[in-house]
């Protein structure tokens, strides 16, 4: 009997991460839901379980080293392998050059770039057991300069290079890696960053469907792909 597919979703408390966790669970994955706010984690897990699917939750601040190591140890100790790692954790602070403090750029780089790099390395042995895939949520803001997005866009632009470079490094273990760059998406992160009157954008669920599709595809030649949304 084949083991159940396992997906780890980092930053799954709300928005694209929560929608991705629910979508992956609906497609037969046992989902490890990880996010900073425990009540949000519990809500996502409860909705997955109520639908008859499988999940467990871990509340953790992934920018904190001790919390990060606790999450990794929990995954290593319980899961026999990981089919899919999805990194959705993020934060946005918009503003012109000099208006966004350097330490806020550093915080965005830590979540948008260091976290997927670190989590991929930490979970590589478990991903290798399942010829797994890593999916990182980037942004169209990282494809071309946009007003007031010098810090946020820079942190997201680096994601494309990361996945393209990792694709070669991970090939010996048959692990594939890709990035998904959504445009405007109706999330609290976007509303908080852009303020009142922000146009809603696409639904998180529409992005989550692409996450699930990439998680299920078996074509190894797709590694290193950066998918811009809308198509």
N, C-alpha and C positions, 0 to 999 in steps of 0.2 A: 504494500500500500504506500503510495507517495505521501510524503509529509506535506502538511498544509503550507501554502505559500505564506511567507512572512514579509510584511512591509513595516519599516520604521519611518515615521513621519515626524520630523523635527520642526517645531513651530506650527503645531496642529490645533491650537486652541480656537482659532477663528479664521475667517477669510479663506484664502486659497488652501491653506494647510488643513483646516477642518473639512472643507469640501473634498479634498484629495483623500483624506483618511476615510471618509464615508464612502467615496466612490471605489476605492481599493477594497474596502471591506465587502461592498456589494458584489464585487467581482471575485470573491473567494479568498481574499487575503485575511490572515490574522494580523491586525494592525496594532503596533505599539505607538500610542498617541503621546507625544511629548510636547509640553508647552510650559510656560512660566506660571500661568495662573491656574491653580488647582481646580477651581470651580469650572473653568472653561474645559479643562481636560476631562473632568467627570461628566460634563454635559455631552461632549462629543462621544465619549465611550458609551454613555447610557443610550444615546440615539442609535449607535451602531448595534448594541445588544438588543434594543427594542425591535430592531429590524430583523433579528435572528442571525446576525453576523457576529464575528469574533473580534475582540479588542481588549487591550488593557492599557492603563494610563500611567504616566510618570510625570509628576509636577516638578519642573526644574528650570532654573535660569541658566540657559546654555552659554551665557557669556561669563558665568562664574566657574572657575576651574573645578572646584570641589563638586558642584552640582553636575557639571559635565561628566566628570569621572564616575559619579554615582549612576548616571544614566547608562554609560557604557558598561559598567560592571553588571547592572541589572540585565541588560540585553545579553551580554556574554554568558551570564549564569543561567538564564532561562531559555533563550532561543538556540536551537541547534544549528540554525543557518538563517541567513537573511537574503530574500530574493530581491527586495527593492528598498533602497534608501532614498527618501525624498527630503530635501532640505528647503523648507519654506520660511524659516525664521528670518525676520527682517525688521527694519525700522527705517523711517524716513524723516529727514530734517531738510527742508528746502530753504534756499536763500542764496543771495549773490555771494561771490567770492569775498571772503573776509567776514561775512555776516554769520556764517556757520563756523563755530569754533573748531579748531583742529581736533580736539578730543571727541567731538561728535562725528567727524569723519572717521576717526579711529574706531569708534564704536560701531559704525556702519560696516567698515572693513572687517571688523571682528565677526560680525554676524553673517555678512554676505559673502565673504571670501575665506576667512580663516576657518569658520565653522565647517563648511563643506569639505575643505581640504583635510581638516583634522578628523572629522567623522568618517570620511572615506578611509583614511589610514587606520583608524581605530577598529573599524568594522570590516576591514579587508579580508581577514581570515574567514569570517562568517559569510561574506558576500561571495568569496571564492568557492565555498562549498556548494553554492546554488547557481554558479555562473550568473551572478546577480547584476543589477543595474543601479546606477546612481543618477538621480534626477535632481537638478538644482534649478530653483526658480530665480531667473534673472529679471530683466526688465527691458522694454524697448527704450527706456531712458538711457540705457547704456550703449545704444547703437549710434546715437548722434546727439550732439550737445543740445540741451534744452534750457530755456530760461530758468534760473534759480535752482538748477539741478547739478551744479558743478560737483558737489560732494557726493550726493546720492548717485548720480549718473556714473561718476568715476568708480564707485564701489561696485556698481552693477556691471560696468564694462569689463572689469577684470574677470568676471564669471566666465565669459566666453573663452578667454585664453586658458583659464583653469581647466575647463572640461576638455578642450581640445588637446591640451598637454597631458592631462591625466589619461586620456583615451589610449595613448601609446604605452604609458607606464602600466596600465591595468590589463593590457591584452594578454600577458602570460597567464593571468588567472581567469581569463575569459569573463572579465567584468566589463560591462559597457557603461558609458557615462554620457549624459547629454544635459543641455540646458533648455529651458523654456522661457522665452521672453514675452510676457504679456504686455499689451498696451494698457490703457486705462481700465482698471478693474474696480468694481464697487466694493471696496473694503474699508474698514474703519481706519486702517493705516493711511490710506489715500485721503480720506475725509479729514483726518486729524492734520495731515501734512499740508493740505491745500486750502482748508478752511471752508466756511459756508458758501453755498452756491456752486459747489463742485458738481460737474456733470457726473452721472452715475457710472458710466462705463459698462463693461461686460460683467457678467455674473461670475463669482468665484467658481460656481459649478461648471461653467463652460471651460474654464482653464483646467479644472480637476479632471474633466473627461479626457483631455489631452495627456495629462499626467498618467491616468490609468492606461490609455492606449500605449504610451511609450513603455510603461511597466510591463505590458503583456507581449509586446513585439519580440520576436525571437531572432530578428535579423542582426547578426553581429556587426554588419557593415554600417549600422546606424550610430555606432559609437563615435563620439566627438561632434555629434550633430548639435546645432543651435537652432531651435525652432522659434521663429517669430510669430506672434499672434497679434491681430488676426492673420490668417494664412496669407 
